[in-house]
């Protein structure tokens, strides 16, 4: 895991959202997911977080298997 606090991850996420013009409701959902599992999201890209929120990504919530 990358050693970052929840606030540092969220600051990075917020900057990403501003640069990419991410909708406020997606940003809010990202905040919730980061708060729920900061260790996981510290090691993922912000695009993976967007994809997980939109349902288009292969990132699964903690505890779920990803069959390949």
MDAnalysis code that builds the backbone (N, CA, C; Angstrom):
import MDAnalysis as mda
import numpy as np

u = mda.Universe.empty(204, n_residues=68, atom_resindex=np.repeat(np.arange(68), 3), trajectory=True)
u.add_TopologyAttr("name", ["N", "CA", "C"] * 68)
u.add_TopologyAttr("resid", np.arange(1, 69))
u.add_TopologyAttr("resname", ["UNK", "UNK", "UNK", "UNK", "UNK", "UNK", "UNK", "UNK", "UNK", "UNK", "UNK", "UNK", "UNK", "UNK", "UNK", "UNK", "UNK", "UNK", "UNK", "UNK", "UNK", "UNK", "UNK", "UNK", "UNK", "UNK", "UNK", "UNK", "UNK", "UNK", "UNK", "UNK", "UNK", "UNK", "UNK", "UNK", "UNK", "UNK", "UNK", "UNK", "UNK", "UNK", "UNK", "UNK", "UNK", "UNK", "UNK", "UNK", "UNK", "UNK", "UNK", "UNK", "UNK", "UNK", "UNK", "UNK", "UNK", "UNK", "UNK", "UNK", "UNK", "UNK", "UNK", "UNK", "UNK", "UNK", "UNK", "UNK"])
u.atoms.positions = np.array([
    [0.831, -1.185, 0.000],
    [0.000, 0.000, 0.000],
    [0.875, 1.249, 0.000],
    [0.435, 2.237, -0.721],
    [1.093, 3.531, -0.704],
    [0.720, 4.218, 0.605],
    [1.701, 4.673, 1.397],
    [1.366, 5.282, 2.689],
    [0.761, 6.683, 2.523],
    [-0.570, 6.737, 2.535],
    [-1.296, 7.997, 2.408],
    [-2.463, 7.981, 3.386],
    [-2.789, 9.153, 3.924],
    [-3.960, 9.259, 4.784],
    [-5.210, 9.343, 3.911],
    [-6.353, 9.149, 4.538],
    [-7.628, 9.268, 3.818],
    [-7.736, 10.661, 3.203],
    [-7.357, 11.678, 3.949],
    [-7.447, 13.055, 3.447],
    [-6.525, 13.272, 2.244],
    [-5.334, 12.684, 2.266],
    [-4.422, 12.817, 1.120],
    [-4.991, 12.144, -0.126],
    [-5.590, 10.986, 0.045],
    [-6.195, 10.288, -1.093],
    [-7.338, 11.115, -1.648],
    [-8.171, 11.652, -0.753],
    [-9.307, 12.460, -1.190],
    [-8.843, 13.751, -1.861],
    [-7.780, 14.369, -1.382],
    [-7.249, 15.569, -2.034],
    [-6.803, 15.242, -3.455],
    [-6.121, 14.126, -3.625],
    [-5.692, 13.692, -4.950],
    [-6.908, 13.450, -5.838],
    [-7.912, 12.762, -5.303],
    [-9.163, 12.484, -6.013],
    [-9.851, 13.787, -6.421],
    [-9.931, 14.748, -5.523],
    [-10.597, 16.021, -5.826],
    [-9.861, 16.776, -6.930],
    [-8.530, 16.768, -6.893],
    [-7.758, 17.399, -7.963],
    [-7.998, 16.719, -9.303],
    [-8.028, 15.397, -9.284],
    [-8.323, 14.627, -10.491],
    [-9.702, 15.005, -11.034],
    [-10.679, 15.067, -10.145],
    [-12.053, 15.401, -10.560],
    [-12.114, 16.784, -11.198],
    [-11.399, 17.733, -10.643],
    [-11.380, 19.085, -11.214],
    [-10.738, 19.080, -12.596],
    [-9.604, 18.418, -12.721],
    [-8.894, 18.382, -14.009],
    [-9.693, 17.669, -15.094],
    [-10.401, 16.625, -14.710],
    [-11.139, 15.801, -15.683],
    [-12.607, 16.195, -15.799],
    [-13.007, 17.216, -15.060],
    [-14.400, 17.702, -15.064],
    [-15.394, 16.578, -14.724],
    [-15.083, 15.879, -13.643],
    [-15.936, 14.797, -13.154],
    [-17.156, 15.411, -12.464],
    [-18.321, 14.836, -12.684],
    [-19.566, 15.342, -12.107],
    [-19.517, 15.294, -10.574],
    [-20.156, 16.277, -9.919],
    [-20.145, 16.326, -8.446],
    [-20.684, 15.066, -7.776],
    [-21.695, 14.439, -8.371],
    [-22.244, 13.228, -7.743],
    [-21.258, 12.058, -7.818],
    [-20.457, 12.003, -8.868],
    [-19.422, 10.963, -8.980],
    [-18.319, 11.244, -7.966],
    [-17.948, 12.513, -7.825],
    [-16.932, 12.892, -6.832],
    [-17.395, 12.505, -5.429],
    [-18.652, 12.777, -5.102],
    [-19.183, 12.448, -3.775],
    [-19.168, 10.940, -3.536],
    [-19.539, 10.160, -4.549],
    [-19.510, 8.701, -4.415],
    [-18.070, 8.213, -4.249],
    [-17.135, 8.831, -4.963],
    [-15.725, 8.484, -4.809],
    [-15.240, 8.741, -3.393],
    [-15.661, 9.864, -2.818],
    [-15.307, 10.169, -1.424],
    [-15.784, 9.057, -0.496],
    [-17.012, 8.593, -0.693],
    [-17.570, 7.534, 0.152],
    [-16.762, 6.244, 0.016],
    [-16.410, 5.911, -1.219],
    [-15.658, 4.671, -1.442],
    [-14.240, 4.765, -0.871],
    [-13.634, 5.927, -1.000],
    [-12.299, 6.118, -0.425],
    [-12.359, 6.000, 1.089],
    [-13.349, 6.623, 1.707],
    [-13.500, 6.552, 3.159],
    [-13.760, 5.116, 3.623],
    [-14.503, 4.342, 2.833],
    [-14.836, 2.966, 3.200],
    [-13.632, 2.029, 3.108],
    [-12.711, 2.291, 2.173],
    [-11.564, 1.387, 1.980],
    [-10.354, 2.172, 1.452],
    [-9.789, 3.041, 2.284],
    [-8.680, 3.894, 1.804],
    [-7.446, 3.110, 1.377],
    [-7.152, 1.993, 2.031],
    [-5.967, 1.216, 1.662],
    [-6.081, 0.682, 0.235],
    [-7.274, 0.224, -0.133],
    [-7.485, -0.287, -1.483],
    [-7.327, 0.836, -2.502],
    [-8.012, 1.965, -2.281],
    [-8.013, 3.043, -3.276],
    [-6.682, 3.783, -3.346],
    [-5.848, 3.674, -2.337],
    [-4.515, 4.283, -2.402],
    [-3.668, 3.610, -3.477],
    [-3.975, 2.357, -3.795],
    [-3.198, 1.594, -4.777],
    [-3.865, 1.489, -6.144],
    [-4.956, 2.212, -6.359],
    [-5.663, 2.170, -7.636],
    [-5.530, 3.523, -8.341],
    [-5.773, 3.529, -9.637],
    [-5.789, 4.806, -10.348],
    [-7.149, 5.464, -10.150],
    [-7.184, 6.762, -10.323],
    [-8.448, 7.484, -10.167],
    [-9.425, 7.121, -11.280],
    [-8.901, 6.748, -12.448],
    [-9.805, 6.279, -13.511],
    [-10.464, 4.973, -13.108],
    [-9.748, 4.120, -12.363],
    [-10.356, 2.875, -11.889],
    [-11.495, 3.178, -10.916],
    [-11.336, 4.214, -10.112],
    [-12.405, 4.613, -9.201],
    [-13.617, 5.106, -9.991],
    [-13.399, 5.922, -11.006],
    [-14.498, 6.395, -11.858],
    [-15.200, 5.203, -12.505],
    [-14.427, 4.254, -13.034],
    [-15.011, 3.081, -13.689],
    [-15.798, 2.222, -12.702],
    [-15.290, 2.089, -11.484],
    [-16.005, 1.305, -10.468],
    [-17.330, 1.971, -10.121],
    [-17.349, 3.276, -10.052],
    [-18.576, 4.006, -9.741],
    [-19.571, 3.884, -10.886],
    [-19.076, 3.990, -12.104],
    [-19.975, 3.947, -13.264],
    [-20.406, 2.527, -13.618],
    [-19.746, 1.538, -13.030],
    [-20.091, 0.146, -13.316],
    [-19.435, -0.393, -14.568],
    [-18.499, 0.359, -15.147],
    [-17.839, -0.062, -16.385],
    [-16.475, -0.687, -16.160],
    [-16.012, -0.713, -14.927],
    [-14.662, -1.199, -14.675],
    [-14.627, -2.628, -14.194],
    [-13.422, -3.148, -14.126],
    [-13.243, -4.504, -13.638],
    [-12.849, -4.516, -12.168],
    [-12.783, -3.338, -11.534],
    [-12.438, -3.259, -10.119],
    [-13.659, -3.691, -9.317],
    [-13.449, -4.668, -8.446],
    [-14.544, -5.190, -7.636],
    [-14.379, -4.710, -6.202],
    [-15.480, -4.512, -5.486],
    [-15.380, -4.161, -4.070],
    [-14.626, -5.223, -3.299],
    [-14.044, -4.825, -2.202],
    [-13.255, -5.719, -1.370],
    [-14.055, -6.962, -1.018],
    [-13.425, -8.104, -1.147],
    [-14.059, -9.351, -0.788],
    [-14.700, -10.094, -1.952],
    [-14.859, -9.441, -3.093],
    [-15.455, -10.108, -4.248],
    [-14.357, -10.649, -5.156],
    [-14.615, -11.799, -5.754],
    [-13.651, -12.400, -6.688],
    [-13.804, -11.823, -8.066],
    [-12.707, -11.720, -8.736],
    [-12.713, -11.318, -10.145],
    [-12.196, -12.492, -10.941],
    [-13.072, -13.155, -11.660],
    [-12.682, -14.322, -12.451],
    [-12.047, -13.867, -13.757],
    [-10.912, -14.483, -14.072],
    [-10.215, -14.142, -15.318],
    [-9.969, -15.379, -16.108],
])
